[in-house]
Amino acid sequence: MRCSREKEMHHIHLGRSIAGILLTLGIFLLVLNIFRVSPEEILSLSPSVLVYALLINFGRFAAQAVRLHVLLRKFSNLSVSYYESFAVRAASEFFALTTVPFLADEAARTWLLAKRGMRSAKAFGLAFIELVLDTAVGSAIAFAASLHAFAANATGIGLIILTLSSAQILISFIIIGLGRRSSEAQSQDRAVKFLKHLRLPTKVRDWLSDGSEEVKQVVRDTFSPSNIKTLTFLLASTAVVMSAPALILYLQLGSIGSTGFLASLFSFHSGNVLGVLPVTVGGAGLTEAGVYIYLRTVYGINSAATVVQWRIATYYVSLIFSGVMFLVAFSRRGNN
């Protein structure tokens, strides 16, 4: 019965992801048409840059897996190898790339960890910490990018990024603040009500209702002063994760004569802060638009083809790899 239910959930998640992939491809073709990028320009992607992109993407997955593995070792009783942490983290990334952003991969990661014996509320708490870390680090960089845009007289894009990044920073601080409160009933109720107002999926609301104290405990433990070394390591690994796509962009801009890692970092996070909005699958279209507009208005780099090539080297390469890892993670568990 349980095996049948797991296969049913697998088919549901996979079916939604396939639909998301098809929608993403449609948006990709639309972006090509809007930017007037020819197939020849796409195929002009340097093989050396593509090889570096593969290695950097793998490094990003490895950093994500290290972060998850540390969280599992520190704040749970689940005994898993690093390889299994890698498989779970990479597999859940598949859902982040094939569904509308916001808690898609966290829900999938919760499901994969629960299949391995962890309580759903605890698993969601650990996955939620990763979301908070990504949001906090990414929005902080985007906030700096908005200030740089104002300095370059790119007021329009600067205002958009400033508004979105400030909202994300505020939400991160509210979540951390509520989580660090004592386990008073009033504080717990406020935390649950706040998260429920974010229009969360039904399954996530159930996890919060059934195990809100477990979720809060994970937040408290992670951001406790007594765990400052662990938090520092988690932030460092998050910085690696959030810098990897920018490094690929830096390599591609270098191939057309433009240099400067800071330009690539700010440009990526300007696109990323738009891409995480729950509007399109995997941030398709919004991410490319944000990166392109920031490069053009702030740095005077008008190369739509480079942005499209960068999207292929980051999004679609990651999509293929994470899809394979999802099949591995599910089949490996199914054989145990």
C-alpha positions as CSV (number, residue, x, y, z in Angstrom):
1,M,0.0,0.0,0.0
2,R,2.8,2.4,1.0
3,C,4.8,1.4,-2.1
4,S,1.8,2.1,-4.3
5,R,1.3,5.5,-2.6
6,E,5.0,6.4,-3.2
7,K,4.8,5.5,-6.8
8,E,1.6,7.5,-7.2
9,M,3.3,10.5,-5.7
10,H,6.3,9.9,-7.9
11,H,4.1,9.9,-11.0
12,I,2.3,13.1,-9.9
13,H,5.5,15.0,-9.2
14,L,7.0,13.8,-12.4
15,G,4.0,14.6,-14.5
16,R,3.9,18.1,-13.2
17,S,7.6,18.5,-13.9
18,I,7.2,17.3,-17.4
19,A,4.4,19.8,-18.0
20,G,6.7,22.5,-16.5
21,I,9.6,21.6,-18.8
22,L,7.3,21.9,-21.8
23,L,6.1,25.3,-20.6
24,T,9.7,26.4,-20.0
25,L,10.7,25.4,-23.5
26,G,7.8,27.5,-24.8
27,I,9.0,30.5,-22.8
28,F,12.5,29.9,-24.0
29,L,11.4,30.1,-27.7
30,L,9.5,33.2,-26.9
31,V,12.6,34.8,-25.3
32,L,14.6,33.9,-28.5
33,N,12.0,35.6,-30.6
34,I,11.9,38.7,-28.4
35,F,15.6,39.1,-28.2
36,R,16.0,38.1,-31.8
37,V,18.7,35.5,-31.0
38,S,19.5,33.1,-33.9
39,P,20.3,29.4,-33.6
40,E,23.8,30.2,-34.9
41,E,24.4,32.6,-32.0
42,I,23.3,30.0,-29.5
43,L,25.6,27.3,-31.1
44,S,28.5,29.8,-30.9
45,L,28.8,29.0,-27.2
46,S,32.5,28.2,-26.6
47,P,33.1,24.6,-25.8
48,S,35.6,25.6,-23.1
49,V,33.0,27.8,-21.4
50,L,30.5,24.9,-21.6
51,V,33.0,22.5,-19.9
52,Y,33.7,25.1,-17.1
53,A,29.9,25.5,-16.8
54,L,29.5,21.8,-16.2
55,L,32.2,21.8,-13.5
56,I,30.8,24.9,-11.8
57,N,27.2,23.5,-11.9
58,F,28.5,20.3,-10.3
59,G,30.3,22.3,-7.7
60,R,27.1,24.2,-6.9
61,F,25.2,20.9,-6.4
62,A,28.1,19.6,-4.2
63,A,27.9,22.8,-2.0
64,Q,24.1,22.4,-1.7
65,A,24.6,18.8,-0.7
66,V,27.3,19.7,1.9
67,R,24.9,22.2,3.4
68,L,22.1,19.7,3.6
69,H,24.4,17.0,5.0
70,V,25.6,19.4,7.8
71,L,22.0,20.2,8.7
72,L,21.0,16.5,8.8
73,R,24.1,15.6,10.9
74,K,23.6,18.6,13.3
75,F,19.8,18.8,13.7
76,S,18.4,15.4,13.0
77,N,18.8,11.7,13.9
78,L,18.7,10.5,10.3
79,S,21.8,8.7,9.3
80,V,22.6,9.2,5.7
81,S,25.8,9.2,3.6
82,Y,27.1,12.3,1.8
83,Y,26.2,10.6,-1.5
84,E,22.6,10.2,-0.3
85,S,22.5,13.9,0.8
86,F,23.8,14.8,-2.7
87,A,21.2,12.7,-4.4
88,V,18.3,14.1,-2.3
89,R,19.5,17.7,-2.8
90,A,20.1,17.4,-6.5
91,A,16.8,15.5,-7.0
92,S,14.8,18.2,-5.2
93,E,16.4,20.9,-7.4
94,F,14.7,19.3,-10.3
95,F,11.4,20.5,-8.9
96,A,12.7,24.0,-8.4
97,L,13.6,24.2,-12.1
98,T,10.3,22.7,-13.4
99,T,7.7,24.4,-11.2
100,V,6.6,27.9,-10.2
101,P,9.1,29.1,-7.6
102,F,8.5,29.2,-3.9
103,L,8.7,26.0,-1.8
104,A,8.5,23.5,-4.7
105,D,11.9,22.0,-4.2
106,E,11.5,22.3,-0.4
107,A,8.3,20.3,-0.5
108,A,10.0,17.7,-2.8
109,R,13.0,17.5,-0.4
110,T,10.7,17.0,2.5
111,W,9.0,14.2,0.7
112,L,12.3,12.5,-0.2
113,L,13.6,12.8,3.4
114,A,10.3,11.6,4.8
115,K,10.6,8.5,2.6
116,R,13.9,7.9,4.4
117,G,12.3,7.8,7.8
118,M,12.4,11.5,9.0
119,R,9.3,13.1,10.4
120,S,7.7,15.4,7.7
121,A,7.7,18.5,10.0
122,K,11.4,18.1,10.9
123,A,12.3,17.4,7.2
124,F,10.4,20.5,6.1
125,G,12.1,22.6,8.8
126,L,15.5,21.6,7.5
127,A,14.5,22.3,3.9
128,F,13.0,25.6,5.0
129,I,16.3,26.7,6.6
130,E,18.0,26.2,3.2
131,L,15.3,28.5,1.6
132,V,15.9,31.1,4.3
133,L,19.7,31.0,3.8
134,D,19.3,31.3,0.0
135,T,16.9,34.1,0.3
136,A,18.9,36.0,2.9
137,V,22.2,35.8,1.0
138,G,20.7,36.3,-2.5
139,S,18.5,39.3,-1.4
140,A,21.5,40.9,0.3
141,I,23.5,40.8,-2.9
142,A,20.6,42.0,-4.9
143,F,20.2,44.9,-2.5
144,A,23.8,45.9,-3.1
145,A,23.2,45.5,-6.8
146,S,20.3,48.0,-6.6
147,L,22.5,50.6,-4.9
148,H,25.1,50.1,-7.6
149,A,22.3,50.6,-10.2
150,F,21.3,53.9,-8.6
151,A,25.0,55.0,-8.6
152,A,25.0,54.3,-12.4
153,N,21.8,56.3,-12.9
154,A,19.9,53.2,-13.8
155,T,17.0,54.3,-11.6
156,G,14.3,52.1,-13.1
157,I,15.9,48.7,-12.6
158,G,17.5,49.9,-9.4
159,L,14.1,50.7,-7.9
160,I,12.6,47.3,-8.9
161,I,15.5,45.4,-7.4
162,L,15.5,47.5,-4.3
163,T,11.8,46.9,-3.7
164,L,12.0,43.1,-4.2
165,S,15.2,42.5,-2.3
166,S,14.1,44.7,0.6
167,A,10.9,42.7,0.9
168,Q,12.8,39.4,0.8
169,I,15.3,40.6,3.5
170,L,12.4,41.7,5.7
171,I,10.6,38.3,5.3
172,S,13.9,36.6,6.2
173,F,14.3,38.6,9.3
174,I,10.7,38.1,10.4
175,I,11.0,34.3,10.0
176,I,14.3,34.2,11.9
177,G,12.9,36.5,14.6
178,L,9.8,34.4,15.1
179,G,11.7,31.2,15.1
180,R,14.2,32.4,17.7
181,R,11.4,33.3,20.1
182,S,10.7,31.0,23.1
183,S,8.1,28.3,22.6
184,E,5.4,30.5,24.0
185,A,2.0,29.6,22.6
186,Q,1.3,33.2,21.5
187,S,4.7,33.4,19.7
188,Q,4.1,30.0,18.0
189,D,0.6,31.1,16.8
190,R,2.1,34.3,15.3
191,A,4.8,32.3,13.5
192,V,2.3,29.8,12.0
193,K,-0.2,32.5,11.0
194,F,2.5,34.5,9.3
195,L,3.7,31.6,7.3
196,K,0.1,30.6,6.4
197,H,-0.6,34.0,5.0
198,L,2.1,33.4,2.4
199,R,-0.4,31.4,0.3
200,L,1.5,28.1,0.9
201,P,0.6,24.8,-0.8
202,T,-1.9,22.7,1.2
203,K,0.7,20.0,2.0
204,V,3.0,22.7,3.5
205,R,0.2,24.2,5.6
206,D,-0.4,20.7,6.9
207,W,3.2,20.3,8.0
208,L,3.1,23.6,9.7
209,S,-0.1,22.8,11.5
210,D,1.0,19.3,12.6
211,G,4.6,20.1,13.5
212,S,5.0,23.9,13.8
213,E,7.1,23.6,17.0
214,E,9.5,21.2,15.2
215,V,9.9,23.7,12.4
216,K,10.5,26.5,14.9
217,Q,13.0,24.4,16.8
218,V,15.1,23.9,13.7
219,V,15.1,27.7,13.1
220,R,16.0,28.4,16.8
221,D,18.8,25.8,16.7
222,T,20.3,27.0,13.4
223,F,20.4,30.7,14.4
224,S,21.4,30.2,18.0
225,P,24.6,31.9,19.1
226,S,25.8,28.5,20.4
227,N,25.8,27.2,16.9
228,I,27.7,30.2,15.4
229,K,30.4,27.9,13.8
230,T,27.7,25.8,12.1
231,L,25.9,28.9,10.9
232,T,29.1,30.4,9.5
233,F,29.7,27.3,7.5
234,L,26.1,27.2,6.3
235,L,26.4,30.9,5.2
236,A,29.7,30.2,3.4
237,S,28.3,27.2,1.5
238,T,25.3,29.3,0.6
239,A,27.6,32.0,-0.7
240,V,29.2,29.4,-3.0
241,V,25.8,28.2,-4.2
242,M,24.6,31.8,-4.9
243,S,27.8,32.7,-6.7
244,A,28.2,29.8,-9.1
245,P,25.8,31.0,-11.8
246,A,27.5,34.4,-11.6
247,L,30.9,32.8,-12.2
248,I,29.5,31.1,-15.4
249,L,28.2,34.5,-16.5
250,Y,31.6,36.0,-15.8
251,L,33.3,33.4,-18.0
252,Q,30.9,34.1,-20.8
253,L,31.2,37.9,-20.6
254,G,34.9,37.4,-20.7
255,S,34.7,35.6,-24.0
256,I,33.2,38.8,-25.6
257,G,35.7,41.1,-24.0
258,S,33.8,42.2,-20.9
259,T,35.4,41.5,-17.5
260,G,34.6,42.0,-13.8
261,F,33.2,39.3,-11.5
262,L,31.2,42.0,-9.5
263,A,29.3,42.9,-12.7
264,S,28.4,39.3,-13.2
265,L,27.4,38.8,-9.6
266,F,25.2,41.9,-9.5
267,S,23.7,41.1,-12.9
268,F,22.8,37.5,-12.0
269,H,21.2,38.5,-8.7
270,S,19.2,41.2,-10.4
271,G,17.7,38.5,-12.6
272,N,17.4,36.0,-9.8
273,V,15.4,38.4,-7.6
274,L,12.9,38.6,-10.4
275,G,13.1,34.9,-11.2
276,V,12.1,33.7,-7.7
277,L,8.8,35.5,-8.1
278,P,6.0,32.8,-8.3
279,V,5.1,33.8,-11.9
280,T,6.8,31.5,-14.4
281,V,8.2,28.0,-14.2
282,G,11.8,28.0,-13.0
283,G,11.8,31.8,-13.3
284,A,11.9,31.4,-17.1
285,G,11.9,34.7,-19.0
286,L,12.0,36.8,-15.8
287,T,15.6,35.8,-15.0
288,E,16.9,36.4,-18.5
289,A,15.1,39.8,-18.6
290,G,16.6,40.9,-15.3
291,V,20.1,39.9,-16.2
292,Y,19.9,41.5,-19.7
293,I,18.4,44.7,-18.5
294,Y,20.9,45.1,-15.7
295,L,23.9,44.4,-18.0
296,R,22.6,46.9,-20.6
297,T,21.5,49.8,-18.3
298,V,24.2,49.6,-15.7
299,Y,27.2,48.3,-17.6
300,G,26.3,49.1,-21.2
301,I,26.7,45.5,-22.3
302,N,24.0,44.8,-24.9
303,S,24.4,41.1,-25.7
304,A,21.1,39.1,-25.6
305,A,22.9,36.1,-27.2
306,T,25.3,35.9,-24.2
307,V,22.4,36.0,-21.7
308,V,20.6,33.2,-23.6
309,Q,23.8,31.1,-23.8
310,W,24.3,31.7,-20.0
311,R,20.7,30.5,-19.3
312,I,21.4,27.3,-21.3
313,A,24.7,26.7,-19.4
314,T,23.1,27.2,-16.0
315,Y,19.4,26.3,-16.1
316,Y,19.2,23.6,-18.8
317,V,22.4,21.8,-17.8
318,S,21.2,21.8,-14.2
319,L,17.8,20.6,-15.4
320,I,19.3,17.5,-17.1
321,F,21.6,16.6,-14.2
322,S,19.0,17.1,-11.5
323,G,16.4,15.1,-13.5
324,V,18.8,12.2,-13.6
325,M,19.5,12.5,-9.9
326,F,15.7,12.5,-9.2
327,L,15.3,9.2,-11.0
328,V,18.4,7.8,-9.1
329,A,17.1,9.0,-5.7
330,F,13.7,7.5,-6.2
331,S,14.9,4.2,-7.7
332,R,17.6,3.8,-5.1
333,R,15.0,4.1,-2.3
334,G,12.6,1.9,-4.1
335,N,15.1,-0.9,-4.2
336,N,15.9,-0.7,-0.5
